[in-house]
């Protein structure tokens, strides 16, 4: 279904750019892969938090006596007896935490579900039972969880500005001035957050479900008051995170504190209910967009004023203006933002933070502008395509938004669209066609990797990063295979352990772009060392050769003038040299420090085309077809890549039509906090999805030309669906999710 | 942790004499035990009882054992052929995994999805703690009922199967301390009134043994239509079960029942009365739908269910009379 053009960068036979199956697939499908909660250490005991049942107030009294005396209970920890727990250093980028307030710091309750005590017991059942026996009395006030952020009287921050937007808007021939709302969404990876913490003397090991083992180690060291070298974090596999597992949450520290007190391994698995209150969410956003254009559709003014809610103790800025300043050409632009405090747990980056809700608003407004102009929405985007990043005057490293739009139009059949509301019909249904542009930043951070070529004939890479579930293990394997010519069976990739060289967080779609230079460099260094040994090991047929003339191909060392078959298996050379192996290290830097990337605006782009089928009599709407075109640099593994984009599109269907965390206004409880009542898209909700990667390498970001694809696939899906819904029904929904309630307002009553 | 005893009954007498809570597929009860909503002291496993057959009766009706799994019932040849509304309703509910476990008797007794009922941290739930109040009123109420509600409870009956059985005018057979008793399904379910904790006519120790369906009405068509936000695995916002027979373009027989909107599986007598003998036209369907919902009492968030239920009825009638 997905089509990818052959990479311009790789040879036709290169493993880079080939749609290979993920090397960890069999481990997952057979249940061998060990996720955090699968680590069963001898002597493990179980921790269960007690959650506040008020959303705002203070603990007046806490009676743990009954719980403490229940069978199997070993410890009850709360604000009255917790010790040796510290705040993480503010603004230390190497040790970021999700909540600045450590658990049990005082008796204040800031949100419903906040942990107020921790039971530790021999079994999970005993701990669960005792958790219900803790008697907590609160002084409670009504929490502030309103879903409306305006009127807002606080101070706005200017995110980006150029020209004079207000004057230009006032004078514009055609205008849109609307407010768009995206609800609280909960990340809900299927793998629950889980921590197994195990102290031995003065060191602690975490088996953790984290998107960043290195950051987790650093933050935990600060919170527990121990040196970094005393903390090890292991994350072998993740059942995804969507951003919710980027940084440690309170339960991680609680498990460690309990383990330190008892000197036994402590397992704490967050429940699905807690997933809705204690481990982050995409915050509520409310964004006013003003767009002004000339009569022919050229933008003259673009203003975005974006609010998002945050918690009472953390300033989480969603960054809704992420894509606004550079996506289109417009001389007068201002983006502002501000935060509104609510009695909720801290929000946290969720797939495409900022850009995804921001683009819902902007691309919806662009569709409204196209309607006002009586102009085709694709044509409107093409007309306002930007040649440079007008927010800073920089050139784009690689921007093919125009081709995304044109390719998407052609593949979707957009030219057959008739613009009238409800004007397209098929098989007794009304069809709606909508589209949106998409963008997401391209980043590369620092990474260190070791590659070893072993006497067992295998190549191994080691890096303290982690595979969030999307295929990073396989990216490493592809580079090792490319460099050594070894098949995957002779390659091992070891990730997710802080005893290894430091690698990146799995976030921001930067993992692939970040690890590629380091693993390639380490492989090159290991191979150079190997060839040197081949040239200098007595008795070898290659002995005495100039190492520069030697090559490693298909696992064999040979003279560059010879065919590989005439060479020697590298493990034989190692054996002759009586070596167990050779290794190479490499550390690559961040793109911010790279002269090649200097002065360039680096982003991925995309276009989403959506068809909805609408049965007006019963207000039943389904997304039937999505064509997605992605310009995300060179795609290293189109199979895993298309998989990610398809998953993101399905998530976009949920965002557009289903997902919303609802708080009870009286106590602030997320009242639909389970997977039956919080609706995500199911298989029958998933449309036919056609993924195209343009596959233009972006060599400014790294030598492979790869950017990243984790987030871009979700950007633009919701506004394209909302625009398709408008096209089918005539109902413009500016507050997600689009619900049956909204569709019942349509004046079209039959197909 | 609530300790409880568990035993598996081999005979009906053993089961009803045991004095415990019956457990079949466990898809409702185990959930609620985990939530702390149900706290039985004794569980009596009834899956070993010989109540797993589906048999055609001499009068042409069908006898369904209480232990027949939802999947088996939905795919049973006689059900597919003669009680399509029941098969459709079953297959629209839950997920394949749940349907493989859930039983006929258990489905009839499935409890509401009201989030305030399902969370014991709310002390005010008249179903759990009679007289304590109703947290759902004034709370998040989009999924709540609009028909049959009271000042004390607005919880929706969640079953799809029971709606189909209501439209088919099933009879429920029970056995217990009072011997064998039968109930018309219309009499089995209670309105919440001032005692929402009493949901049905069962008395302590009584066990549903069978459900019987009358012989299918010859020449009638059956439809189950379920409307919801997503395409699968969600409880109904509104559903309609219809059995209808027309001749000469007029409605000669019709039964209508609704799901997702009532505090019990909702028989829409008013709609039936409005349709009998009338031409099978859109205008009459709409009038019937208006009649069915005339007493609807929506809450702050579920007013849309009134119109949605009407449209659901109209579409189901249209399909059943086409």
Interface residues (C-beta under 8 A of the other chain):
Chain A: X53 X125 X126 X128 X129 X132 X617 X618 X619 X620 X622 X657 X658 X662 X664 X665 X666 X669 X671 X672 X676 X677 X679 X681 X682 X683 X684 X685 X739 X740 X741 X744
Chain B: X1 X2 X36 X113 X115 X119 X121 X138 X139 X140 X143 X225 X227 X229 X230 X231 X232 X233 X234 X235 X237 X304 X307 X308 X311 X312 X314 X315
